[in-house]
Amino acid sequence: MIDQVLFYLGIGLIAIGGVMDIVASIGFFKFKEFYTRLHVATIGAIGGGFYPLIGIAIAVLGLDVEFWFKAVFSGVSLVAAAVIALGVPAGSHVLARSVYRSREAQPSVVADRLREDLEEGEKY
C-alpha cells in the first residue's frame, strides 16, 4: 500500500515539473524584458528540474526492486536536485547583478533604490 502511495506521489511530482516547464517556456516567449525572462527561466529550471528529480527519488522508493537499486537511484536524484536547488538561484542572481551593473538592460521600475545606493557609494 505504501509503495503505491510513494509511486503515485513521485509520478505526480514529475507531472507537476512537466507542467511548470511548459508554463516557463510559454512565459519565456511572452515576456520581452531581460529580468522577467530571467525570472521565468529560473522558475523553469527549478520547477522543471528540481521537482521531477525529487519525484523520481520518491517513485523509485515505491518500486519492487532490490534495495541497492533504490538507494543508488534515489541518492543520485537527491544529490542532483540539491545541486540544482543551490546552483540555479545563485547563477541567476549573478547574471542579473552583472547585467544590472553593466547597464546593458534597464529594469522597468518606478524607483530604482539600488541605483541610488550605488551612486551614493561611488561619491565616498
Stockholm file with secondary structure:
# STOCKHOLM 1.0

chainA/1-124         MIDQVLFYLGIGLIAIGGVMDIVASIGFFKFKEFYTRLHVATIGAIGGGFYPLIGIAIAVLGLDVEFWFKAVFSGVSLVAAAVIALGVPAGSHVLARSVYRSREAQPSVVADRLREDLEEGEKY
#=GR chainA/1-124 SS CHHHHHHHHHHHHHHHHHHHHHHHHHHHHHCCSHHHHHHHHHHHHIIIIIHHHHHHHHHHHTSSSCHHHHHHHHHHHHHHHHHHHHHHHHHHHHHHHHHHHHTSSCCCCSCCHHHHHHHHHHHC
#=GC SS_cons         CHHHHHHHHHHHHHHHHHHHHHHHHHHHHHCCSHHHHHHHHHHHHIIIIIHHHHHHHHHHHTSSSCHHHHHHHHHHHHHHHHHHHHHHHHHHHHHHHHHHHHTSSCCCCSCCHHHHHHHHHHHC
//
